[in-house]
Amino acid sequence: MKKLLQMGLCCLCCVGFLCGCDSSETDTKKPEENQGQESGNKDNNKDNNKKDQYALDKAFKFDDLEITIGSEFSYTTVDNKYSDHYQKEVIKIPVTVKNLKEETHGLNMFYYDFYGSQGTELDSVSAYFSDDCVDYAGDLRTDASYTKYFYVLYDGDGKYTVEFNNFSEKISIDFEVKKAQ
């Protein structure tokens, strides 16, 4: 058994050595040239980020969907006495989702997170509002759309962020919440 383990370790080392020694892909540029090229790409990325200004009431594309998050918020409370969030205030945020894909598709509830005015991720309370919550809206046929709601815990006035991330694209939208007194 010991000899078999030693042979396996030796094979792994040889494979690692051979994979790391492919001289046909070595970079012939000087380090200064590589650094300039990398910083150029970083500047281009900054310019691209400036072009893509995401905001409320402005449609954007994410995961083959056209999404528009509305600015007409309303407020409600969690009305489930068995919940840890019982009687906590919740922001009701309208969202319109349109399928741009050539097959049925919808917004995946695991592809977005909300961050509150304190900068911390907010717990999901969508299960308490399943009648018109986007989490439970289901899929759409091609070019079909619906308007549903995000339900987000209110943790005070200030800057909130919704972050969409499907592991191949990431979009963040910052917005102000100021509850009318």
N, C-alpha and C positions, 0 to 999 in steps of 0.2 A: 504494500500500500504506500509506503514511504517513497519507494522508487517511482511509482506511478505519479505521485504528487510532484516529485522533482522533475520528471519528464514534462508534465503539463506546464509547470512554471517556466521551464527552459523554452518550450514552444511559444508561450506568451511573450517572453522577452525577445525572441527572434522575430516574431511577427511585428512587435512594436518597433524594433530597430529597423526592419526592412521598410515599414510604412513611413517612418520618419526620415529616411535617407533618399528620397526621390529627388535627384539633382535636376531633373528636367523642369521643375517648377520653381526654381530659386529665382528671386527677384534681383535683377541686375541693376536696378536704380540705386543711386546713392541715398543714404538715409535722409539727407536734406530734401531730395526730390519727393520722397514718400511723405514726409511731414507736410510739405506744401500741398500735396494732392489731398491728403486727409483733411487739412484745415479748410481747403476749398469746398470739400463735400459738406463739412459742418456748416459753412456759411450758406450753402445752397439749401440745406435742411432748414436753417433759420428762416430763409426767405419763403420756403414752401409753407412753413408753419404760419407765417404772417398772412399769406394768401388765404389760408383755410381758417377764417375766423368763424367759429361756431358760436351761435347765440340763440336765445329763445325766439320763437316765432319765425325762425329761419330754417328751411329744410336742408338736410344733409343726408349723404348716403353712407350707410353702414351695413355690412353683411348682406348685400343685395336687397336692401330695404331703403326706402326714403322715409326719414323720420323728421317730424316737426314737433318740438316741445313747446307748448303754449305758455304764455306768461300770465294768463288769467287764473291765478291760484284761488282756491277756497280752503277752508279749514273744517276739520271734523275731529272726532275723538274715537279712540278704540273703545268699543262698547262690548267687551267680553270680560266678565268678572274673573275668568280663570286665566287671563293673560297677565304676564309681567308688565305689560304696557297699558293695563286697564286705566281708562280716563285720561291717557296722555294725548296731547294734541298732535294732529297729523295734518300735513300739507297735502292737498289734493291737486295734482298737476296734470293738466290735459296733455295727451300725446297722440299724434296721428301717425299711423304706420301704413305704408303702402308697399306691396310686394313688387319688386322689379325683376325677380327671377322668373325663369320659364317653367317653373314647377311650384307646387304649393310650398309655402315657407312662412315663417313668422319670427317675431322677436323672441329670442331665447332669454328666459328670466335669469340665467346664470351669466349673461354677457354684459351686465351693467351693475354698478354699485353707486350708492349715494353717500356723500360725505357732508356732514353738517357744518354749522357755523364755527364749531370748535375744531374742525379739521379731522374729526374722527369718523370712521365708517359707521353709518347708521344701520340699526337692525331692520330687517324687512318686516313690514306689517301688512303686506299685501294679502295674506291669507284671511284677514279679517274683513276684507273688502272685495271678495272674489266676484261679485256680480258685475262690476264694471272696471276691474283692474286689468291692466295690460298683461300681467303675468299669466292670467288664465284665459286670454282672448283666443288662443288657438292660431292655427295657420290660415293663410290667405291664398287664394288662387292668384294667378298672374294678373297684375294691374289692379287687384282689389285692395281696398283700404278700410280702416276703421279708426275711430277716435275712442280711446279709452283713457285711463288715468294711472299715473304713478301715485302711490300713497307713501309718503315719506314722513318719518318722525320729525317733529318740530323741536329743535334744541336751542332756539333763540334766533333773534334777527342777525343777519350777516350774510357772508358769502357761502353758498352751497355749491357743490360740484356733483355732476353726474358723469361717471366715467364708463364708457362703452369699451369693451375689450373682448375680442373673440380669438385672441392669440395670434392673429395675423394682421389685425389693424386695431388701433387704439385712438379713441376720440374722447376729449374731455370738454365739458361745457360748464363754465362758471356762471352763476346767476345770483342776484341779490334777493333776499327775502326780508321784507319789512312788514310785519303784521300790523295792520291798522288797529289802533287802540280805541 
